[in-house]
Amino acid sequence: MADDDTPPERVPLDPHTFGEEQQCFGCGPHNHHGMQLRFFREGDEVVTTFEAREGWEGAPGIVHGGLQATLADEIGAWTLIGLKGRFGFTSSLQLRYLRPARADRAIEARGRITDDLGSRVKVRIVLRQDGKRLLAGTATYVLPTIALAEKMLEQPLPEAWHHLARPDPEG
């Protein structure tokens, strides 16, 4: 919170950051099978709200744990975009499930950068439902140059992603 206890401004992040046609399961605005998450910067955090669809359960009435992990990874990745203007590849995701996530209620996800080593960044992730922590963890991301991204992908990096890559040390 700000000094005057005013909540930080909620600034929407562009859902087309990766191009109009990108099909990410978590954030692709046109992936009708995906989560279609929208993200906002609030001060030194990035936040999103997730609502499970029918059929996204594990145990009856509980959001599948793998989808919770996907939500955690997405909030971590978009924390980089919202706070650093960079994309990263997930190199580590350490999560602790604290209580069941009910499928009939919205989940809030928040990310905050805890360590920034330039080419590697750690993000603290918390998922909450009804104000209670559901999941807490840390994700580590490698922030690639265009050359490193293309090597990892084994194909050219889409042009729409170039502005999000870490600058090449030689250039």
C-alpha positions as semicolon CSV with decimal commas, in nm:
position;residue;x (nm);y (nm);z (nm)
1;M;0,000;0,000;0,000
2;A;0,104;0,356;-0,058
3;D;0,195;0,579;0,238
4;D;-0,160;0,716;0,252
5;D;-0,306;0,360;0,254
6;T;-0,439;0,410;-0,100
7;P;-0,416;0,084;-0,294
8;P;-0,172;0,097;-0,587
9;E;-0,319;0,175;-0,926
10;R;-0,420;-0,135;-1,123
11;V;-0,263;-0,105;-1,469
12;P;-0,373;-0,360;-1,732
13;L;-0,100;-0,544;-1,922
14;D;-0,151;-0,586;-2,297
15;P;-0,294;-0,936;-2,367
16;H;-0,146;-0,913;-2,718
17;T;0,209;-0,864;-2,589
18;F;0,318;-1,180;-2,775
19;G;0,126;-1,097;-3,093
20;E;-0,233;-1,119;-3,207
21;E;-0,224;-1,488;-3,295
22;Q;-0,023;-1,643;-3,010
23;Q;-0,192;-1,950;-2,864
24;C;-0,049;-1,978;-2,511
25;F;-0,272;-2,204;-2,299
26;G;-0,252;-1,965;-2,004
27;C;-0,268;-1,619;-2,159
28;G;-0,359;-1,657;-2,526
29;P;-0,662;-1,430;-2,575
30;H;-0,782;-1,637;-2,871
31;N;-0,710;-1,986;-2,733
32;H;-1,066;-2,097;-2,661
33;H;-0,941;-2,411;-2,486
34;G;-0,710;-2,213;-2,256
35;M;-0,739;-2,001;-1,944
36;Q;-0,740;-1,664;-2,128
37;L;-0,590;-1,493;-1,824
38;R;-0,562;-1,112;-1,808
39;F;-0,291;-0,950;-1,599
40;F;-0,251;-0,622;-1,413
41;R;0,041;-0,444;-1,251
42;E;-0,028;-0,318;-0,899
43;G;0,276;-0,139;-0,763
44;D;0,557;-0,397;-0,733
45;E;0,325;-0,693;-0,799
46;V;0,140;-0,846;-1,093
47;V;-0,205;-0,992;-1,033
48;T;-0,468;-1,195;-1,216
49;T;-0,796;-1,363;-1,130
50;F;-0,874;-1,716;-1,247
51;E;-1,212;-1,888;-1,266
52;A;-1,212;-2,258;-1,343
53;R;-1,433;-2,390;-1,619
54;E;-1,645;-2,702;-1,603
55;G;-1,422;-3,007;-1,644
56;W;-1,110;-2,844;-1,493
57;E;-1,136;-3,045;-1,172
58;G;-0,908;-3,306;-1,023
59;A;-1,095;-3,435;-0,720
60;P;-1,468;-3,348;-0,727
61;G;-1,515;-2,974;-0,674
62;I;-1,138;-2,904;-0,659
63;V;-0,935;-2,725;-0,931
64;H;-0,684;-2,970;-1,084
65;G;-0,340;-2,926;-0,924
66;G;-0,172;-2,907;-1,263
67;L;-0,393;-2,612;-1,358
68;Q;-0,301;-2,443;-1,031
69;A;0,066;-2,495;-1,124
70;T;-0,005;-2,349;-1,469
71;L;-0,166;-2,045;-1,305
72;A;0,140;-2,009;-1,079
73;D;0,378;-2,029;-1,376
74;E;0,172;-1,777;-1,573
75;I;0,163;-1,522;-1,291
76;G;0,539;-1,565;-1,251
77;A;0,604;-1,516;-1,622
78;W;0,376;-1,213;-1,644
79;T;0,542;-1,065;-1,337
80;L;0,857;-1,045;-1,551
81;I;0,664;-0,884;-1,835
82;G;0,480;-0,639;-1,612
83;L;0,774;-0,535;-1,395
84;K;1,079;-0,583;-1,621
85;G;0,939;-0,574;-1,975
86;R;1,107;-0,913;-2,043
87;F;0,999;-1,270;-2,106
88;G;1,165;-1,571;-1,953
89;F;1,182;-1,947;-1,980
90;T;1,084;-2,132;-1,664
91;S;1,387;-2,310;-1,519
92;S;1,244;-2,400;-1,178
93;L;0,899;-2,405;-1,021
94;Q;0,874;-2,490;-0,652
95;L;0,518;-2,494;-0,520
96;R;0,352;-2,587;-0,196
97;Y;-0,020;-2,660;-0,202
98;L;-0,164;-2,531;0,127
99;R;-0,536;-2,607;0,090
100;P;-0,777;-2,725;-0,180
101;A;-0,877;-2,472;-0,446
102;R;-1,255;-2,484;-0,485
103;A;-1,366;-2,498;-0,848
104;D;-1,672;-2,279;-0,790
105;R;-1,481;-1,973;-0,660
106;A;-1,238;-1,727;-0,814
107;I;-0,866;-1,758;-0,739
108;E;-0,641;-1,453;-0,716
109;A;-0,276;-1,500;-0,819
110;R;0,002;-1,253;-0,732
111;G;0,369;-1,239;-0,826
112;R;0,657;-1,030;-0,693
113;I;1,024;-1,032;-0,799
114;T;1,247;-1,141;-0,511
115;D;1,585;-1,181;-0,683
116;D;1,706;-1,022;-1,005
117;L;2,043;-1,144;-1,130
118;G;2,008;-0,994;-1,478
119;S;1,984;-1,314;-1,681
120;R;1,793;-1,504;-1,407
121;V;1,499;-1,379;-1,202
122;K;1,312;-1,536;-0,909
123;V;0,946;-1,460;-0,850
124;R;0,747;-1,525;-0,532
125;I;0,400;-1,656;-0,616
126;V;0,088;-1,674;-0,400
127;L;-0,258;-1,799;-0,495
128;R;-0,551;-1,702;-0,271
129;Q;-0,919;-1,784;-0,258
130;D;-1,161;-1,606;-0,028
131;G;-0,859;-1,426;0,120
132;K;-0,687;-1,751;0,226
133;R;-0,358;-1,875;0,080
134;L;-0,403;-2,183;-0,140
135;L;-0,056;-2,216;-0,284
136;A;0,280;-2,047;-0,229
137;G;0,600;-2,090;-0,420
138;T;0,891;-1,958;-0,616
139;A;0,959;-1,968;-0,987
140;T;1,297;-1,904;-1,147
141;Y;1,318;-1,781;-1,504
142;V;1,604;-1,751;-1,751
143;L;1,577;-1,423;-1,942
144;P;1,718;-1,504;-2,285
145;T;1,866;-1,293;-2,558
146;I;1,708;-1,346;-2,901
147;A;1,998;-1,578;-2,995
148;L;1,959;-1,787;-2,679
149;A;1,580;-1,804;-2,722
150;E;1,619;-1,926;-3,080
151;K;1,873;-2,186;-2,971
152;M;1,638;-2,313;-2,698
153;L;1,333;-2,310;-2,926
154;E;1,527;-2,458;-3,220
155;Q;1,347;-2,211;-3,446
156;P;1,330;-1,836;-3,502
157;L;1,181;-1,629;-3,222
158;P;0,856;-1,469;-3,340
159;E;0,911;-1,104;-3,428
160;A;0,644;-0,998;-3,176
161;W;0,864;-1,139;-2,896
162;H;1,186;-0,956;-2,989
163;H;1,116;-0,648;-2,774
164;L;1,079;-0,875;-2,469
165;A;1,418;-1,047;-2,506
166;R;1,718;-0,949;-2,298
167;P;1,958;-0,733;-2,500
168;D;2,244;-0,919;-2,667
169;P;2,565;-0,848;-2,472
170;E;2,749;-0,766;-2,798
171;G;2,481;-0,536;-2,925
